[in-house]
Amino acid sequence: MGGLSPAERLDALARAVEAGAGVLPADVVARAEAVEERAGRRMRLSAEHTVAAFAGATGSGKSSLFNAVVGEPLAAVDVLRPTTSEALAAVRGAEGAAPLLDWLAVRRRHVLDDDEQAPPTPDDGGLVLLDLPDHDSVVVEHRLEAERLVALVDLMVWVVDPQKYADGALHERYLRPLASHRDVVVVVLNQVDRLSPAEREACRRDLERLLALDGLPGVPVLEASARTGEGVAELRAALDRAARRREAAVARVLADVGAAAARVLEHCGTATSRPASARQRLVDALGTAAGVPLVVDAVRDGWAARGRAATGWPPTRWIGRFRPDPLRRLHLRGPGDEHGDPEAEIARTSLPPAGPAERARARAAVLAYADDASTGAPDPWVLAARDCVDPDALPDLLDHAVGSAPLVPARRPAWWTGIGALQWVLVAVMVAGAGWLGVLAALGALQLPVPDPPRWGDVPWPTVLLAGGAALGVLVAVVARLLVGAGARRRAARARTRLRRAVESVADEAVVAPVGAVLTRMDECRTAATVAAEGTGRRRRGAGRGGS
């Protein structure tokens, strides 16, 4: 057999099942594990023996054909049906066969003497022929025994008769599930002596057609008659060839592994693309759920309010004190609120606890990302991708991330201090001018000599100081307000970038990574199952063409 060894494919099947743990359907996992256990046991037992089972329906002449191949009437044949109540083994080469038959749980055994068939040569392999109970027996225990052994033997010889070869139960329940096992299946059309040559040809062609529909095209179809002995020598020769090559056991193991791997592959879907746009949408949605736009607005408005308070015209600054600080209103700490290290540059936020709306948005964002990232995956994997994330934990994680992001510097800009000092100088100039004018007015009111103040052109200097100080103060406040607004927008943009990075960190750690791990498991499951199924059905070595 080409390709990987049975052990390698068994290992690949085990890896596929491990990767799909908790996601693959229980019956698929159970079947794969049963194949692993059964194949491991079979490969540890006699490699010198090939186990071939004669299976068939009641009246197909299975037991009679078994006797003809063996060369003596070991199996009971009677008009009273069914006659086979438990499996009967005919063994050629007794050494090493007992443990194999113990594993098969076949109690009735007959060792063939050398004179019952041609004496075996050193190159002949051991052969165990089983006559199974009828698969359509009215006795349930007989049917179950036949099905159990069909799942264990190396080579299956299905005996059909002209009356029942097209039976739907035979094809649907037994032959069709063996589509991946056609390398170890031989079909015998028995009782051909009852047919005319034309009927025999038509019957054979129809049987081959039905087998092709079952997924068994090319399976050897032998014609035989247990009564006349026609075809018995050909069937016996095919079984002998299979025993000499000793490949049927390996072929059966590979077929079982391939079938189990194919079932796993049905639940692994195709490779998912995991588009970057899905992560982008997730971060956007989580940012909204975390209140990032609200925090950004608060940073902008808070920075602008502080800047106006530091650089505005002093006579009107007090008005801003009646307006609530946006940062403090959201329980966000800004400049001037720090305690401890004065050099600290990160203001920590503590947003109010997430409410139902925020939690709903976070949950919706997670589900949307899981669905986007797992597009094309089977439903169980999509559900696993959804379930691997705890949406209820996201609001707290987002709150902590937002609270840990550096929003505004702990120190206000130096130019604010300079502008603030300049404003107070201008206020002092304005006060000096007003005081000068006040003194002049008081002297005049007291009928005292009023000195003529110096002039700037036609305007007295006291007036220049008063009006100029006020005008310059307002002008400086307006210019400073524009500069503070531009700075507030820059601070808001920086805060948005930092908050987005914080949200991205939460998204990657709490959502993207777990979902990616699930989808990676799906890829690993699919890859391993593909390796386990490698070569299934590529080469056929049927018993009718020289072996099983």
Secondary structure as GFF3:
##gff-version 3
##sequence-region A 1 548
A	DSSP	alpha_helix	6	19	.	.	.	ID=ss1
A	DSSP	alpha_helix	26	44	.	.	.	ID=ss2
A	DSSP	beta_strand	49	56	.	.	.	ID=ss3
A	DSSP	alpha_helix	62	70	.	.	.	ID=ss4
A	DSSP	beta_strand	88	92	.	.	.	ID=ss5
A	DSSP	alpha_helix	97	104	.	.	.	ID=ss6
A	DSSP	beta_strand	108	111	.	.	.	ID=ss7
A	DSSP	beta_strand	126	131	.	.	.	ID=ss8
A	DSSP	alpha_helix	140	150	.	.	.	ID=ss9
A	DSSP	beta_strand	155	160	.	.	.	ID=ss10
A	DSSP	alpha_helix	168	169	.	.	.	ID=ss11
A	DSSP	pi_helix	170	175	.	.	.	ID=ss12
A	DSSP	three_ten_helix	176	184	.	.	.	ID=ss13
A	DSSP	beta_strand	185	189	.	.	.	ID=ss14
A	DSSP	three_ten_helix	192	194	.	.	.	ID=ss15
A	DSSP	alpha_helix	197	213	.	.	.	ID=ss16
A	DSSP	beta_strand	221	223	.	.	.	ID=ss17
A	DSSP	alpha_helix	232	245	.	.	.	ID=ss18
A	DSSP	alpha_helix	248	265	.	.	.	ID=ss19
A	DSSP	alpha_helix	276	289	.	.	.	ID=ss20
A	DSSP	alpha_helix	292	311	.	.	.	ID=ss21
A	DSSP	alpha_helix	314	320	.	.	.	ID=ss22
A	DSSP	alpha_helix	326	329	.	.	.	ID=ss23
A	DSSP	alpha_helix	356	373	.	.	.	ID=ss24
A	DSSP	alpha_helix	379	387	.	.	.	ID=ss25
A	DSSP	three_ten_helix	391	393	.	.	.	ID=ss26
A	DSSP	alpha_helix	394	404	.	.	.	ID=ss27
A	DSSP	alpha_helix	414	445	.	.	.	ID=ss28
A	DSSP	beta_strand	455	456	.	.	.	ID=ss29
A	DSSP	beta_strand	459	460	.	.	.	ID=ss30
A	DSSP	alpha_helix	461	507	.	.	.	ID=ss31
A	DSSP	pi_helix	508	512	.	.	.	ID=ss32
A	DSSP	alpha_helix	513	532	.	.	.	ID=ss33
A	DSSP	three_ten_helix	543	545	.	.	.	ID=ss34
###
